[in-house]
């Protein structure tokens, strides 16, 4: 029997040569087809998201928040039903780590701005941005507000109540350069307060080629900053602010009473479920976002953490660990930012507060679900379908995770079992 098997599996010399020739021909044909296909597809189509130039679009929050559909005030005649369009759950999904650190600078630009300084991977801030006595509360990046995961920390310096009188900028809270810095960009936008139209300012400064920072809700700005117009202003000649020098003041306009402070380090790259969304050159604020508190010496860090409070209730929070917006982007869960198709800005953000409340926000709706709520599940643990109900607001939020990159959202007045109105969305990470 062994000889028979040997005879069957061993070809003759002639048949071997014939088989070899056929095999070579097959390889040549296959290789030719691959070359033809490569020639046809080597020019990839431009991304539909990148329809504007870098000069005309910068990812700062004020101009890029997209309005979402508000809850209907009347019952709809018909609830729109979505047919989910699942995506391949294995495409573009990343899980760990949440960020990578490099001993080398990874990029010599930020938001399209080429740096004018040298890298300094060990840079520390030597001065307060705001005097410690002026800070009532702090909050790290990653807060779930206004349909976004905030890319910056907060220094709460005001009362948190809307102004009742407006006599101009109070100039009561000066804002300082934490280290020698070059002003690179100023965004100017209009705000309305008590019938007055007032300008507010957002500044981007370069501390080193790899470390940039952003300050928001300011006004007026230093006299060194001149010839500004509404919109984005780029400094053709960057302006030096020395460590401890006054750059601006808290504007006193925003009811929350906060100053925004974000730090962005191009030697740190954050990881997201859909990494491709954040590596297009228009999302550097999130791709390179870092914890601002950790750039100060130990004494100043300790003060920031001692004043840490829950974003919504201002209840004290005891921790020495920071947070970034990428930490709220949990693969395989509803937690993260969600976008309508081809939209640059998120429509919905879902995550948790510092004390664990589930947070669901759009541009004009914010809902918190306390851990004591009977419908509470931490957003990072929701991996399929779940419905939240806020008894305080009488609002339900029905969420159906089709795959790691696709979410069906329905929310409105009523309960999970008795829905009286509905806004329906199909969103993507």
Protein Blocks (a to p, Z undefined) as FASTA:
>chain_A
ZZmmmmmmmccfklmmmmmmmmmmmmmmmmmmmmmmmmmmmpccddfklmccfkloccbf
klmcccdddddfbdcfbdcddddddddfkgopafbdfbdcdfbdfbfceehiacfbdcdf
kbccfbdfbdfklpmbdcdehiaeehiacfbdcddfbeoiacfbdebjfklaccddfbdc
ddfbdcdddddeehiacddddddddfbfklccddehiadddfklghiaehjdddfbacdd
dehiafbdcehlamnlpacdddddfkbccddfblmlmmnopammmmmgccfklmpcfklm
mmmmmmgccfklopacddfbdcdfklmmcghiabdcdddehiabdfbdcdddfkopacdd
dfkbccdddfklmkbccfklmcbbcddddfklopacddddfblkbccddddeddfklcfb
dcdddddZZ
